[in-house]
């Protein structure tokens, strides 16, 4: 199955149910996204495409807090 092209400004699903906003397309298989951690903190983190699903690139915490306009976009949601 071929995944649809993802662009900056799109919303995607990471894992089973995390809504994430695309801030940067690193490659066809890697993105930098913002999402709400525990429905409170806006976080920016890398995700990778694996078996036609987006998943976090690293298993442990490695994102950074979003601020300003980027934080507002993520908190506003889809």
GROMACS elastic network, one bead per residue, 0.5 to 0.9 nm:
[ bonds ]
;  ai    aj funct       b0    kb
    1    51     6  0.89610   500
    1    52     6  0.70882   500
    2    52     6  0.73309   500
    3     6     6  0.84710   500
    3    52     6  0.62137   500
    3    53     6  0.84732   500
    5    28     6  0.78308   500
    6     9     6  0.87097   500
    6    10     6  0.65692   500
    6    11     6  0.86457   500
    6    12     6  0.82739   500
    6    22     6  0.80359   500
    6    25     6  0.76912   500
    6    28     6  0.80443   500
    6    31     6  0.88174   500
    7    10     6  0.57590   500
    7    11     6  0.89922   500
    7    22     6  0.69268   500
    7    23     6  0.84991   500
    7    24     6  0.78223   500
    7    25     6  0.66007   500
    8    11     6  0.87202   500
    8    21     6  0.79773   500
    8    22     6  0.50155   500
    8    23     6  0.53329   500
    8    24     6  0.57172   500
    8    25     6  0.65423   500
    9    21     6  0.63848   500
    9    22     6  0.53858   500
    9    23     6  0.64950   500
    9    24     6  0.86249   500
   10    20     6  0.84159   500
   10    21     6  0.59723   500
   10    22     6  0.55233   500
   10    23     6  0.84489   500
   11    19     6  0.66079   500
   11    20     6  0.54869   500
   11    22     6  0.61793   500
   11    33     6  0.88682   500
   11    77     6  0.88934   500
   11    78     6  0.68236   500
   12    18     6  0.81192   500
   12    19     6  0.58321   500
   12    20     6  0.53136   500
   12    21     6  0.64872   500
   12    22     6  0.73806   500
   12    33     6  0.88368   500
   12    54     6  0.80015   500
   13    16     6  0.70776   500
   13    17     6  0.58958   500
   13    18     6  0.53472   500
   13    20     6  0.60802   500
   13    21     6  0.89201   500
   13    53     6  0.81621   500
   13    54     6  0.67893   500
   13    55     6  0.86827   500
   14    17     6  0.63126   500
   14    18     6  0.50204   500
   14    19     6  0.64395   500
   14    20     6  0.67036   500
   14    47     6  0.76318   500
   14    53     6  0.72438   500
   14    55     6  0.52384   500
   14    56     6  0.70989   500
   15    18     6  0.63320   500
   15    53     6  0.70123   500
   15    54     6  0.60546   500
   15    55     6  0.51533   500
   15    56     6  0.75699   500
   16    53     6  0.88791   500
   16    55     6  0.88758   500
   18    35     6  0.72499   500
   18    36     6  0.80944   500
   18    37     6  0.88851   500
   19    34     6  0.86651   500
   19    35     6  0.63354   500
   19    36     6  0.79539   500
   19    77     6  0.80331   500
   19    78     6  0.76722   500
   20    33     6  0.58115   500
   20    34     6  0.54023   500
   20    36     6  0.78210   500
   20    74     6  0.75634   500
   20    77     6  0.85040   500
   20    78     6  0.85683   500
   21    32     6  0.85418   500
   21    33     6  0.52591   500
   21    34     6  0.51331   500
   21    35     6  0.64827   500
   21    73     6  0.80001   500
   21    74     6  0.65710   500
   21    77     6  0.82125   500
   21    78     6  0.81430   500
   22    25     6  0.72877   500
   22    31     6  0.67988   500
   22    32     6  0.61677   500
   22    34     6  0.66305   500
   23    31     6  0.76360   500
   23    32     6  0.56648   500
   23    33     6  0.53075   500
   23    34     6  0.69376   500
   23    44     6  0.85152   500
   23    70     6  0.84191   500
   24    30     6  0.89010   500
   24    31     6  0.57569   500
   24    33     6  0.69258   500
   25    28     6  0.73095   500
   25    29     6  0.85626   500
   25    30     6  0.65515   500
   25    32     6  0.64628   500
   25    33     6  0.88162   500
   26    29     6  0.77273   500
   26    30     6  0.53400   500
   26    31     6  0.52586   500
   26    32     6  0.70731   500
   27    30     6  0.50507   500
   27    31     6  0.68189   500
   28    31     6  0.80222   500
   28    48     6  0.89643   500
   28    49     6  0.82237   500
   29    47     6  0.83035   500
   29    48     6  0.54365   500
   29    50     6  0.79294   500
   29    54     6  0.86471   500
   30    46     6  0.69749   500
   30    47     6  0.56896   500
   30    49     6  0.63914   500
   30    54     6  0.86596   500
   30    57     6  0.83014   500
   31    45     6  0.83491   500
   31    46     6  0.56465   500
   31    47     6  0.53503   500
   31    48     6  0.64725   500
   31    49     6  0.86095   500
   32    44     6  0.67678   500
   32    45     6  0.55808   500
   32    47     6  0.62997   500
   32    48     6  0.89713   500
   33    43     6  0.81394   500
   33    44     6  0.54752   500
   33    45     6  0.55543   500
   33    46     6  0.62142   500
   33    47     6  0.71089   500
   34    42     6  0.65998   500
   34    43     6  0.53636   500
   34    45     6  0.64189   500
   34    46     6  0.87933   500
   34    66     6  0.75871   500
   34    70     6  0.78375   500
   34    71     6  0.79937   500
   34    73     6  0.86707   500
   34    74     6  0.61660   500
   35    39     6  0.86333   500
   35    41     6  0.81079   500
   35    42     6  0.56322   500
   35    43     6  0.54766   500
   35    44     6  0.66360   500
   35    45     6  0.81702   500
   35    71     6  0.89339   500
   35    74     6  0.58907   500
   35    75     6  0.80263   500
   35    77     6  0.86534   500
   36    39     6  0.50064   500
   36    40     6  0.58893   500
   36    41     6  0.53442   500
   36    43     6  0.61577   500
   36    44     6  0.89742   500
   36    74     6  0.67173   500
   36    75     6  0.68641   500
   36    77     6  0.87976   500
   37    40     6  0.58606   500
   37    41     6  0.50816   500
   37    42     6  0.62540   500
   37    43     6  0.65690   500
   38    41     6  0.67955   500
   39    42     6  0.81918   500
   39    75     6  0.84396   500
   40    75     6  0.80844   500
   41    65     6  0.72653   500
   41    66     6  0.81910   500
   41    71     6  0.86746   500
   41    75     6  0.83971   500
   42    64     6  0.85437   500
   42    65     6  0.59302   500
   42    66     6  0.54218   500
   42    67     6  0.78931   500
   42    70     6  0.85104   500
   42    71     6  0.56948   500
   42    72     6  0.84932   500
   42    74     6  0.63641   500
   42    75     6  0.67333   500
   43    63     6  0.59931   500
   43    64     6  0.55485   500
   43    66     6  0.54586   500
   43    71     6  0.79919   500
   43    74     6  0.85261   500
   44    62     6  0.89087   500
   44    63     6  0.52605   500
   44    64     6  0.53225   500
   44    65     6  0.62646   500
   44    66     6  0.61789   500
   45    56     6  0.74761   500
   45    57     6  0.80873   500
   45    58     6  0.89177   500
   45    61     6  0.89683   500
   45    62     6  0.69447   500
   45    64     6  0.68310   500
   46    55     6  0.86936   500
   46    56     6  0.61946   500
   46    57     6  0.56044   500
   46    58     6  0.78029   500
   46    62     6  0.86616   500
   46    63     6  0.75570   500
   47    54     6  0.62195   500
   47    55     6  0.53392   500
   47    58     6  0.80393   500
   48    53     6  0.81521   500
   48    54     6  0.55278   500
   48    55     6  0.55407   500
   48    56     6  0.62691   500
   48    57     6  0.54806   500
   49    52     6  0.59902   500
   49    53     6  0.54371   500
   49    55     6  0.64118   500
   49    56     6  0.88437   500
   49    57     6  0.88255   500
   50    53     6  0.53445   500
   50    54     6  0.62292   500
   50    55     6  0.69559   500
   51    54     6  0.83066   500
   54    57     6  0.89344   500
   55    58     6  0.86850   500
   56    59     6  0.67820   500
   58    61     6  0.73767   500
   58    62     6  0.70417   500
   59    62     6  0.84446   500
   65    71     6  0.81476   500
   66    69     6  0.84890   500
   66    70     6  0.60200   500
   66    72     6  0.86424   500
   66    74     6  0.86275   500
   67    70     6  0.59830   500
   67    72     6  0.76662   500
   68    71     6  0.53751   500
   68    72     6  0.63154   500
   68    73     6  0.88900   500
   69    73     6  0.62551   500
   69    74     6  0.88187   500
   70    73     6  0.52429   500
   70    74     6  0.65115   500
   70    75     6  0.87253   500
   71    74     6  0.53317   500
   71    75     6  0.61161   500
   71    76     6  0.85052   500
   72    75     6  0.51190   500
   72    76     6  0.59094   500
   72    77     6  0.85390   500
   73    76     6  0.52269   500
   73    77     6  0.64218   500
   73    78     6  0.87012   500
   74    77     6  0.51664   500
   74    78     6  0.80198   500
   75    78     6  0.89922   500
